[in-house]
């Protein structure tokens, strides 16, 4: 019996294999359980223009934002890179140029 296994969700490799309940990709070493849906795949976050945002995307601020607890203001056009997507009010965990790591709301950014 030849079982048809899904391609790797991280690198799209078709050379996956089963190890008990897990499926493993030999190319990127990603392991996942196909019976459990991953939270990352279910989380859909969109920018101010309606574009889907993913981890690693480069974004740009569309509005001046005050940094809470500081006198710093992030200006329009400031660039950032999304480190991870989070479920909550501030749904983007980013590394902002010149300001470091912080959480941003997706409604105030656009995909660069």
C-alpha positions as CSV (number, residue, x, y, z in Angstrom):
1,X,0.0,0.0,0.0
2,X,1.5,3.3,-1.1
3,X,0.1,6.1,1.0
4,X,0.0,9.6,-0.6
5,X,1.5,12.0,1.9
6,X,1.0,15.8,1.7
7,X,3.8,18.1,0.6
8,X,5.7,20.0,3.3
9,X,3.8,23.2,4.4
10,X,7.1,25.1,5.0
11,X,9.2,24.3,1.9
12,X,6.6,22.6,-0.4
13,X,8.9,19.5,-0.8
14,X,7.0,16.4,-2.0
15,X,9.6,14.1,-0.4
16,X,7.9,13.7,3.0
17,X,7.7,10.5,5.1
18,X,5.6,9.2,8.0
19,X,7.1,8.4,11.4
20,X,4.3,7.0,13.6
21,X,1.8,9.9,13.8
22,X,4.1,12.6,12.5
23,X,5.0,13.5,8.9
24,X,8.6,14.7,8.4
25,X,10.2,16.7,5.6
26,X,13.8,15.6,5.0
27,X,14.7,18.8,3.2
28,X,13.8,21.4,5.8
29,X,13.4,19.1,8.9
30,X,9.9,20.3,9.5
31,X,7.7,17.9,11.5
32,X,3.9,18.1,11.8
33,X,0.9,16.0,12.8
34,X,-1.6,16.0,9.9
35,X,-4.5,15.3,12.3
36,X,-3.9,18.5,14.2
37,X,-4.5,21.8,12.3
38,X,-1.7,24.3,12.9
39,X,-2.7,27.6,14.5
40,X,-0.4,29.5,12.1
41,X,-2.3,28.3,9.1
42,X,-5.7,29.3,10.6
43,X,-4.6,32.8,11.6
44,X,-5.4,35.2,8.7
45,X,-4.2,38.8,9.2
46,X,-4.6,41.5,6.6
47,X,-3.0,44.9,6.3
48,X,-4.8,48.2,5.7
49,X,-5.2,47.5,2.0
50,X,-6.5,44.0,2.5
51,X,-3.3,42.1,1.6
52,X,-2.6,39.0,3.5
53,X,0.4,39.3,5.9
54,X,2.8,36.4,6.7
55,X,5.8,36.0,8.9
56,X,8.9,37.5,7.3
57,X,7.0,40.1,5.3
58,X,8.3,43.7,5.1
59,X,5.8,46.3,6.1
60,X,5.6,50.1,6.2
61,X,3.7,52.3,8.7
62,X,0.8,54.3,7.2
63,X,0.3,56.6,10.2
64,X,2.4,58.3,12.9
65,X,2.2,56.1,16.0
66,X,3.1,57.1,19.5
67,X,5.1,54.5,21.5
68,X,3.4,53.8,24.8
69,X,5.5,54.7,27.8
70,X,7.9,56.8,25.7
71,X,8.1,60.2,24.0
72,X,9.1,58.5,20.8
73,X,6.9,58.7,17.7
74,X,7.2,56.2,14.8
75,X,6.7,58.2,11.6
76,X,4.8,57.4,8.5
77,X,7.0,55.3,6.1
78,X,9.0,53.6,8.9
79,X,9.8,50.1,7.8
80,X,9.5,46.9,9.8
81,X,9.8,43.1,9.4
82,X,7.1,40.8,10.8
83,X,8.7,38.2,13.2
84,X,5.4,36.4,14.0
85,X,1.6,36.8,13.8
86,X,-0.3,36.8,17.1
87,X,-4.0,36.5,17.9
88,X,-5.0,39.6,19.8
89,X,-5.4,43.4,19.6
90,X,-1.8,44.0,18.5
91,X,-1.5,41.2,16.1
92,X,2.0,41.7,14.6
93,X,5.2,41.1,16.5
94,X,7.7,43.1,14.5
95,X,11.3,44.4,14.4
96,X,10.9,48.1,13.6
97,X,13.8,50.0,12.0
98,X,15.4,52.3,14.6
99,X,13.0,51.3,17.4
100,X,13.6,47.6,18.0
101,X,11.0,44.9,18.7
102,X,7.4,45.9,19.3
103,X,3.8,44.8,18.7
104,X,1.8,46.7,16.0
105,X,-1.8,46.6,14.9
106,X,-2.2,45.4,11.3
107,X,-4.7,48.3,10.5
108,X,-1.8,50.8,10.7
109,X,0.6,49.0,8.2
110,X,0.8,48.1,4.6
111,X,2.8,45.5,2.8
112,X,6.0,47.0,1.4
